[in-house]
Amino acid sequence: LTKEKGLRLVRWNQFPDVLGRDALAILSVSGHAALWIRGEDEKFEQLKVFNEGRGQVLDLAFGPSFLGTILGTASADGSIRIYEHNDFSLSATLSCAHGTACSALAWDLTTGRPGLVASTGRNQLKVYRRDGNVEWFLEEIRHLAQAQDTILHVAWSPRDAESPIFAA
């Protein structure tokens, strides 16, 4: 699917009915991200390359179906970028970390409240929410004193309302 020498991450769109066809987001070892769509001939076509400006893409994830067609990226420049609509145009840039990378992100797929969690690389998790269909805002910062290294993965539990966010 790519001319890059190696893939770091592949994410399938979990809700193909929202987009109307299969979508696949890939992240190369060099930090380039691209979106591929299955065409009518069943072959994948590259729809978009995500230009992150000053930093490599470190993680990416499709959002929940109740938000429509949405993809988030976490970048080495400390930003989260949100791409929406069928053309995956940039709709928001969130400041996740100053002077360090935003290393991972995950969407809240369960509450019906638009949200995502991101790791800052400074033993912190930041939870962002969306005010209706308008603006994203920082809801909370969680400090993880026990984290010794950069947090590389985060996940939002679909069932645990008491402690829904996990980091590794």
N, C-alpha and C positions, 0 to 999 in steps of 0.2 A: 503493500500500500504506500510505501514511501521510499524515497531515495536515500534517506538517512541510514547511517550504519548502526542500527539497533534501536529498539523501542524500550522505553522505560515503563510506560503505562498505556493501557488500552481500556477505554470505558464505553460500554454500550449504552445507548439511550434506553432506559428502563420502561419508557412509555411511548413506544413508536406510534401509537394511535394519535397522540397529540400532534406530532409532526407529519403523520400520514405515511411515513416510510422509515426504514431502519436508518439509524445514524450511529456513527462510531467516531469517538474522539480519541486521538492518539497523541502521545507525548514522546518525543525522541530523547535519546541520552544526551543530546546537545541542548535540550531545553526548548525545542521548537514544538508547537502544538498545531494540530490541524483537525478539521472536521471532514468526515467522509460520509456521503449519503448513497444508499443503494438506489441505483437508477432503475428505470423500467425494464432494462435489459438484464437485470439482476447483477450487474457489475457495479462496483463502488466507484464513485466519482468524488474528487476532492472539491468540497464546497467552499471552504474557507481556511486560510492560514491565520492564526492569531498572532498579531504583532504586539508584543508586550513592552515595547519601548526600551526601557533601560535594563530590563532583567529577563532572565530565562524563566520559563514556566516550570514550576516545581510540582504542581498537582492540578488536577481538573476534575470536575464532576458535573453531571447533569442534575438539574433540580427536579423537584416533585411535579407531578402532572397538574396539580391545582394552580401552579404558577404559569402553565403553558410551556412554550418552548424556551428553555433557559439553560445556560451553561455558565459555571463559575470557574475561574482560574486563580491559582495562588502563585505569586511571582517572587523572584529573587530580589526585586526592588522594593519589597514590603507591601505590595498592593494586591488587592483582590479586584478582579474585573468580572463584571456580570454582562453576559451577552444574551440578547433575547430576540424573539420573533423568528419567523421562518428564515430570515437572512442572517441570524445571529449577529446583529449589529450591537456595538458596545452601548450599554444603557447606563452603566454606573461604574465608578472606580472608587473603591473604599481603601482608606489607609489602615493597614493592618499592623505594620511595624515600621518604626523609624530607625534607619541604620542597620537593619537586619532583615533577613528574608521572612516572607510568609510561606511556611514550608508545607502546609497541608490544609485541606478544607473538607467539610462534609455538610450536606443539607439536612434540615429537619424535614423528614418525609411524613411525619405522623400527625402533627398537631393541627394542621390547617392554618397555622400562623406562619407566614413566610419567614424562614430563618436559616442561618448557616453558622457553623463554628469554624474558626481558623486558628492555627497555631502560629505564634510569632517567632519561635526560635529562642525566646527568652523565658522559657518555662511558664508561658502564659497561653491561655486559650481566650479568644474573644468571640462573643456571641453577638451576631447582628440580626436584626429583625427589619421587616419592611412595614411601613405605615400604609396599610391598604395596598394600592398598586402604585404608590408614588415614590417616597424616599426611603432609603436604607438608613438605619441608625444603629449605633453601638449600644447594645442592651446591657452587657455585663462583661467584666474581665475576671477570669479565674486564674489565680496563681497556683502553680503546681510545684511546691517546694521539693517534692520527692523526685522530680524530673532532673536528671543529671546531664543529659545530652539534648540535642535538638529533637523536638517532637516531629516525627516523620509521618505519622498517620493519626487521623482522628475519625471517629465514627459516632453517629447519633443512634442510640438504641431505639428500636421501634416499640419497645414495651416498658422500659424502666422509667417511669415518670419522676421518681425520687432522684435519680442520678443518671440522666439520659446521655451524657457525653463521656466517651472513652478516648484515651490518648495513649500512644505508644511511641 
